[in-house]
Amino acid sequence: YIKNKTLKQQLKLNLFSIQNSLFLGIMSALYLQNKINQTQFYNAFGYSNGNIILYFLTKLNKKEYDMIFHHIMMQTTIISTQLLSNNYIPKLDWLMARIYLCEFTSVFLYTYMALYKLNYKNKAMLSFLKYGIAASFFFLRIYNFTFVQYYLYTHNIKSCFYLMLPFTGLNYLWFCKILIRSKRKS
């Protein structure tokens, strides 16, 4: 039904991102609840690797450097789980599951972006999504990432602690921006 090819492509990417975010978030939640084992969890990363590479190539063509960097880092963390053992980083699988819970925030974000691009007029739904973005971001990217940082520090996993600091800081910055935007009218 959408005739504008650029808009149609953007909406396809949003739906693709929602699908991948739900998949990573659900697999992480299932692993943390002991509903799937480590092998199944790591196999899910294989599926996500393909999605991330496809999304990365799309962003590379558009020269969206911030998203290119983001997806390089996602790919690096996912591959590291396959290469590093729990002897080097204790509870690496648990850490990765905690980190990738944050993908649930993207479901709200990309749904909001898709509806906004379609000039969706239901203010109640758009407000729900904006507040959903802020609430999920607070719990999954502020609280959760701070908890992971604390875990890394208290368990003397210094290299990961310092590698995660910029991302935790970015989450704080993005959260402030989200709060400011949430207060604006739709």
Solvent accessible surface area in square Angstrom, and as a share of the most:
residue,aa,sasa,rsa
1,Y,262,0.99
2,I,56,0.28
3,K,188,0.80
4,N,88,0.45
5,K,173,0.73
6,T,91,0.53
7,L,38,0.19
8,K,87,0.37
9,Q,82,0.36
10,Q,60,0.27
11,L,13,0.07
12,K,116,0.49
13,L,19,0.09
14,N,6,0.03
15,L,114,0.56
16,F,39,0.16
17,S,10,0.06
18,I,26,0.13
19,Q,91,0.40
20,N,15,0.07
21,S,4,0.02
22,L,68,0.34
23,F,57,0.24
24,L,1,0.00
25,G,0,0.00
26,I,80,0.40
27,M,30,0.14
28,S,0,0.00
29,A,33,0.26
30,L,61,0.31
31,Y,32,0.12
32,L,44,0.22
33,Q,122,0.54
34,N,136,0.70
35,K,143,0.61
36,I,28,0.14
37,N,85,0.44
38,Q,67,0.30
39,T,89,0.52
40,Q,87,0.39
41,F,1,0.00
42,Y,34,0.13
43,N,100,0.51
44,A,5,0.04
45,F,0,0.00
46,G,43,0.41
47,Y,99,0.38
48,S,0,0.00
49,N,28,0.14
50,G,42,0.40
51,N,15,0.08
52,I,3,0.02
53,I,85,0.43
54,L,102,0.51
55,Y,13,0.05
56,F,45,0.19
57,L,84,0.42
58,T,26,0.15
59,K,20,0.08
60,L,81,0.40
61,N,129,0.66
62,K,87,0.37
63,K,136,0.58
64,E,58,0.26
65,Y,146,0.56
66,D,106,0.55
67,M,47,0.21
68,I,15,0.08
69,F,105,0.44
70,H,55,0.25
71,H,13,0.06
72,I,80,0.41
73,M,51,0.23
74,M,16,0.07
75,Q,30,0.13
76,T,70,0.41
77,T,43,0.25
78,I,0,0.00
79,I,72,0.36
80,S,29,0.18
81,T,3,0.02
82,Q,89,0.40
83,L,139,0.69
84,L,65,0.33
85,S,58,0.37
86,N,67,0.34
87,N,143,0.73
88,Y,133,0.51
89,I,5,0.02
90,P,59,0.37
91,K,98,0.41
92,L,9,0.04
93,D,15,0.08
94,W,53,0.19
95,L,6,0.03
96,M,8,0.04
97,A,0,0.00
98,R,43,0.16
99,I,27,0.14
100,Y,7,0.03
101,L,28,0.14
102,C,8,0.05
103,E,13,0.06
104,F,53,0.22
105,T,3,0.02
106,S,11,0.07
107,V,32,0.18
108,F,57,0.24
109,L,71,0.35
110,Y,24,0.09
111,T,40,0.23
112,Y,36,0.14
113,M,61,0.27
114,A,12,0.09
115,L,37,0.18
116,Y,135,0.51
117,K,63,0.27
118,L,79,0.39
119,N,104,0.53
120,Y,84,0.32
121,K,158,0.67
122,N,72,0.37
123,K,129,0.55
124,A,78,0.60
125,M,80,0.36
126,L,8,0.04
127,S,38,0.25
128,F,125,0.52
129,L,10,0.05
130,K,17,0.07
131,Y,126,0.48
132,G,12,0.11
133,I,11,0.06
134,A,11,0.08
135,A,53,0.41
136,S,15,0.10
137,F,14,0.06
138,F,85,0.35
139,F,122,0.51
140,L,34,0.17
141,R,21,0.08
142,I,24,0.12
143,Y,128,0.49
144,N,4,0.02
145,F,11,0.05
146,T,60,0.35
147,F,71,0.30
148,V,0,0.00
149,Q,12,0.05
150,Y,138,0.53
151,Y,18,0.07
152,L,1,0.01
153,Y,121,0.46
154,T,70,0.41
155,H,98,0.44
156,N,105,0.54
157,I,13,0.07
158,K,80,0.34
159,S,56,0.36
160,C,26,0.15
161,F,32,0.13
162,Y,130,0.49
163,L,122,0.60
164,M,20,0.09
165,L,78,0.39
166,P,81,0.51
167,F,54,0.22
168,T,7,0.04
169,G,36,0.35
170,L,58,0.29
171,N,3,0.01
172,Y,91,0.35
173,L,90,0.45
174,W,93,0.32
175,F,30,0.13
176,C,71,0.43
177,K,110,0.47
178,I,30,0.15
179,L,71,0.35
180,I,104,0.53
181,R,153,0.56
182,S,9,0.06
183,K,169,0.72
184,R,137,0.50
185,K,194,0.82
186,S,50,0.32
